[in-house]
Amino acid sequence: MQNFITVLKAEHIKKKGTGIYLMAILLSAFGPIVNLLSSLSFDTMPHRDGIPFNYYMHNIEESLESFTIFFFPLLIIIMVSRITQLDHKYGGWQLMETQPVRKSSIYFSKFTVVLIGNIIAIFSMVITGYLAGVILGMIKGIPEHATASFDFGHLAAIMLRLFAAGLFFSAFQYLLSVLMPSFVWSILIGFAVLMTYVFLQGFEVPVPDWYPIEMLNKISKYTEGSDLGYLLTYSEIAGFIFTLLVLFLGFKWYSHKTIKNAFLGSKKRLVTTVAAIVVLGGLFIYILTPNVDQAYGKTVLSGKIEGGKKIETIYLMDNFIRDTIAAIPVKDNKFSYTIKENIPLDKYLLGLGDMRALFVFGSHDSLFIDLKLYDANREMKITGTRMAENRENEKQNMRWNSILYDLENNQGLDKPEYLIDEIVAEWKKTTNETNTFKNVDNYIPREDYLDYKRKLITIEYLNYWNMLVKKRAVLFPNEKTIATPEILAMIKLVPLDSEGLLSNEDYFTYIREKIITDNKADLDENTKTLLAAAKLKPGGFKDKLLFWQLDKSIKEASSIDERNKLTTDYASLLGNKKYVVVINNTKRILDGLTKGSPAPAFATVDTNKKAVTLADLKGKFVAIDTWATWCGPCKVQSPYFEKSAIKYKDHNIQFIAISVDKDFNEWLISAKQKSKSVLQLHSDDINKFYKDYNISGIPRFILIGPDGNMVNAELPYAEQPAFEQAIRNALNLPEEK
């Protein structure tokens, strides 16, 4: 050890004047400084839908991506090359070997200097990120839901993970720089490794786990670390193992100058080399081999609840008709429940008071759900037998689809070959992302889920194919759109009688196209589907398909008489009486929203917390804008609604905006900044308001008459001329010229 310390001191003396540590400080500080300037330039604040978060950790985490995929690897490349090339240039390697010091001390002391530089860089990024957060907080203020404490435990974990993840690339670059006397080649190779990763990331090409920059970038992807609570993730452990192997091989090569002498010079060297490769390489492969959770003996849901909301019972609900499967008692903010019924693998809902949480679950699964509930939102982490499946489902929900954009905007319809190729390419890409998905702990979904998800993905893209065929049939009636072999192969993957898949609306849309394609009668698609579904043999598949269509037809019906006829003709064909109850309940709500029916009462408060009900507004027409602060389309429509309010302020109409924000304070801040021409209100009971007015999405515009009766339960968007025309018609105003 004394020999090593002596050489290390010598290395620090030689390093003076190189500016290596100063470079580590400055280069690592660049990302947080850029983030600070960007935050100051744009009117944005960290926001997590009312969920508490650490403000300073958030600022540090915002800098992680640029640090891990560019600045930190770039620093390692430059720093390693500078340290090794000093001795290559001036013969330092040979000079040191003439001294009474071990070669191992020479080799590893230089690598230790690299590691010290890494530590300095990590501290620099963290400290600069923290100071940037302090400055940003002083200038723009700290968000209401953020805490300003110093989270030492989480910060230390991230720093340890960064150090561990940086070992492999440091050792790899060190090996190159020691063995290549040319300063240029080691930098070029390292830079090629870095830029290849940046390029692949830019084009969303999957990168293997063993790629050194990917090991670093996983820290920015998974800032919370292991879902299972481990200090290091599998990727960081694998990187450490491979670092040992690279250092071993590099040292042997350096010690004996040539590959032949290093590894084949004697039987002992050969055996040692093979043993190191087998043991460390085998351990590396073992760690990177994905794990699969196995089925459990029982079907169990358990977990804990944190946060400000008091929950006494949570409900496991079917995601199809929101039917309650189990009511699970909560005691001391914990719950555990064994379900006896058969639970087909699907997405289910947890009912949490006025909140809902979607998750993947099935028979013989045991899940532990860690819930954090707050006034405005919730966080949920799932471990257990479907840990990977639920993580994959979260990821897929965030996809953006270019083919859907093209089809909705009628782009490229004259070139079906291009759109077909795009459909097939995106289908393959999305399927591959599911097939190759791993969570942060190297767990992959089970095959039953993968089969289920592959079918859903295929159905989604076959619906795009059907959309393309229908649109081209209208625009180019004399041209056939021919299915390619790839499209035909996709079609073969999807069964036409799966009751389980019918919980998914995309599958309903797909089956609907299949069963009405031969019906050339002059009927609308809803009627064709009802007639076709009614002819199917009795069973669960028929019930679900008929329910889907009957529910859709009733919601789109324009009168009470039309809904009555639909219910009379088809509700009796449903074998599952729960579906009949849902249909009748939907019909009852919609009948109450028909023009001339008494509008459902609602209770709200204004910005002064004064109660306002529908009865208080009687005597005037009431135009309602249903919105929320988190709703992007609502923000687009709001100025048009306010413009109408100002224009008709002298007429017998009151324009009101009813917020469905769960966070009252978020609404209050926004509402007080809006035009006084619109009465700003907040719903007292959001779920009841949604249910009574059959609101499935916002913004939603409603018009109620002076007598308290419905005029129009679903007005056009406020930006559309038809909105103002509906207002003028209600007020008996002549058409504007």
PyMOL commands that set and color helices and strands:
alter all, ss='L'
color gray80, all
select helices_A, chain A and resi 2-15+20-41+55-62+64-90+92-97+103-140+152-179+183-202+212-221+234-256+259-264+267-288+387-396+402-408+416-435+447-475+485-493+501-503+505-516+525-534+540-556+560-573+577-592+614-617+632-647+664-671+686-692+721-730
alter helices_A, ss='H'
color red, helices_A
select strands_A, chain A and resi 53-54+146-147+300-307+313-318+324-329+334-338+346-352+355-361+366-373+378-384+603-606+611-613+621-627+653-659+679-683+700-704+710-712
alter strands_A, ss='S'
color yellow, strands_A
deselect
rebuild
show_as cartoon
